[in-house]
Amino acid sequence: MCPNPASAGRHRDGSPRTVCRRRPLRVAVPSPSRLLRAGQSGRCRQCGNRIAFYPRADQRLIALHPVELTAAQVPAACRWHLSSGIAHPHGDGSAWCRIPHTMLCPHHALAGQLGPHIAALRRQLAVRARRLIDTGAFTPADEPPFGGGRPDRPVVQLLLGRYLADRPVQDIRCVAQTRHRHRCPHPVLAPHTPQGIWTLLPTDPHHGQLAPPDGSMAVYDLTRLPYGEQLRWRTQRCPTHAAAPGVADLALAGWEVFDPLLHAEHLHARLPRPETGHQRGA
């Protein structure tokens, strides 16, 4: 008796095989952010919970809770809505809205009474954060005050503008996608490329900003670099992926347009030490 082999499209019991076809992710042409939705998510550095990054109309990023909430359960001042990938404050008239992660993060103190639903959600995130810490899956980021070492969020000057980085200069990582669909592990500050210098510059307003208090601040100046190098820093790519413009990004560039009044806590009047500041010729 010869066995009856199963066909390629069915299992041995005759049930059909279900084949999941891989669909390539594409960037929509009218999308202002020009980034895959999967590349705009991450984890909070203080509590380890999931967050979603969205650009605002002023090009700054905001971390929102990844799940929509009922608008009636969220105070009007805390509601955000999305339009074409851009986050806008206040609601859009619908029954659902988004809320900033800082309102729910257990690392931040609760500002005022936000209602029982928000308090319950904060407790859930606090329990989840404690579980991640106890199991070793997450370690809260330590942010020591600036005391002559490298700033945790430096001010960088390039392309005739000033930007606030989301991490130290040495830790700024390439946002490009590798061939294995992972984020590139290489830093933007490559050892064999021209580097910027730390310098003290006046806190002058830019592009109609209000005048800040008189004084100087430490700035990582890249304006002496060629235009191509400054553009590579602005797009946050390593030298290898800077030469491959067709490669997609897997994360948002961590730059914010620097405002001396909004970002006053990141102003430092002293230069970093040469051994940690990557000064040219040091």
Residue pairs with C-beta under 8 A, 6 or more apart in sequence:
6 12
6 14
8 17
9 16
9 17
10 16
10 17
11 17
25 36
25 38
27 34
27 35
27 36
27 248
30 84
31 84
31 85
32 55
32 84
32 85
32 86
33 40
33 54
33 55
33 85
33 86
33 252
34 249
35 249
35 251
35 252
36 248
36 249
36 250
38 250
39 175
39 177
39 249
39 250
39 251
39 252
40 52
40 53
40 54
40 251
40 252
41 50
41 51
41 52
41 53
41 66
42 50
42 51
42 53
42 251
43 49
43 50
43 51
43 138
44 50
44 51
44 63
44 101
44 105
44 107
45 140
45 141
46 105
46 107
46 108
46 140
46 141
47 105
47 106
47 107
47 125
47 126
47 129
47 140
48 128
48 129
48 132
48 133
48 137
48 138
48 140
49 101
49 104
49 105
49 125
49 128
49 129
50 66
51 63
51 64
51 65
51 66
51 101
52 63
52 64
52 65
52 66
53 61
53 62
53 63
53 64
53 252
54 61
54 62
54 64
54 82
54 85
54 86
54 87
55 61
55 62
55 85
55 86
55 87
55 252
56 62
56 86
56 87
56 88
57 86
57 88
58 257
59 256
59 257
60 256
60 257
61 252
61 254
61 256
62 80
62 87
62 100
63 100
63 101
63 102
64 80
64 87
64 98
64 99
64 100
64 101
65 98
65 99
65 100
65 101
65 103
65 104
68 96
68 97
68 98
69 96
69 97
69 98
69 99
69 117
69 121
70 95
70 96
70 97
70 117
71 79
71 91
71 94
71 95
71 96
71 97
72 95
73 115
73 117
73 118
74 97
74 99
74 114
74 115
74 118
75 114
75 115
76 90
76 91
77 90
78 99
78 100
78 103
78 114
79 89
79 90
79 91
79 97
79 98
79 99
80 87
80 88
80 89
80 90
80 91
80 97
80 98
80 99
80 100
81 87
81 88
81 90
81 91
81 92
81 94
81 97
81 98
82 88
82 98
83 92
87 98
91 97
99 118
102 108
103 111
103 114
103 118
104 118
104 121
104 122
104 125
105 125
106 122
106 125
106 126
106 129
107 140
110 119
110 122
129 138
132 138
133 139
133 140
143 152
144 152
146 152
146 268
148 270
148 272
148 273
149 272
149 273
149 276
150 168
150 169
150 170
150 272
150 276
150 277
151 168
151 218
151 266
151 268
151 272
152 167
152 168
153 164
153 165
153 166
153 167
153 168
153 266
154 164
154 165
154 168
154 169
154 218
154 219
154 220
154 266
155 162
155 163
155 164
155 165
155 217
155 218
155 219
155 220
155 258
155 263
155 266
155 267
156 162
156 163
156 164
156 165
156 169
156 196
156 219
156 220
156 222
156 233
156 255
157 163
157 201
157 219
157 220
157 221
157 222
157 223
158 196
158 222
158 223
158 225
158 230
158 233
158 234
159 227
159 230
159 231
159 234
160 223
161 206
161 207
161 257
161 258
162 206
162 219
162 257
162 258
163 234
163 255
163 256
163 257
163 258
164 255
164 256
164 257
164 258
164 263
164 266
165 172
165 254
165 255
166 254
166 255
166 256
167 254
169 189
169 196
169 220
169 278
170 187
170 189
170 278
171 187
172 187
172 188
172 189
172 236
172 254
173 183
173 184
173 185
173 186
173 187
173 188
173 236
174 183
174 184
174 185
174 186
174 187
174 188
174 236
174 237
174 238
174 241
175 183
175 184
175 235
175 236
175 237
175 249
175 250
175 251
175 252
175 253
176 183
176 184
176 237
176 238
176 241
176 244
176 247
176 248
176 249
176 250
177 183
177 184
177 247
177 248
177 249
177 250
178 184
181 250
182 250
183 250
183 251
184 237
184 238
184 240
184 241
184 250
186 238
186 240
187 238
188 232
188 233
188 236
188 237
188 238
189 195
189 278
190 238
190 239
193 229
193 239
194 224
194 225
194 226
194 229
195 278
195 280
196 220
196 221
196 222
196 224
196 225
196 278
196 280
197 220
197 221
197 224
197 279
197 280
198 218
198 219
198 220
198 221
198 271
198 272
198 277
198 278
198 279
199 218
199 219
199 221
199 271
200 216
200 217
200 218
200 219
200 269
200 271
201 216
201 217
201 219
201 221
202 214
202 215
202 216
202 217
203 212
203 213
203 214
203 215
203 216
203 217
203 260
203 267
205 211
205 212
205 260
206 258
209 259
209 260
209 261
210 261
212 260
212 261
212 264
215 267
215 269
216 269
217 260
217 267
217 268
217 269
218 268
218 269
218 270
218 271
218 272
222 229
222 230
222 233
223 230
225 233
228 242
231 242
232 239
232 242
234 253
234 255
235 242
235 253
236 253
236 254
236 255
241 247
256 263
260 267
271 277
271 279
272 279
274 282
275 282
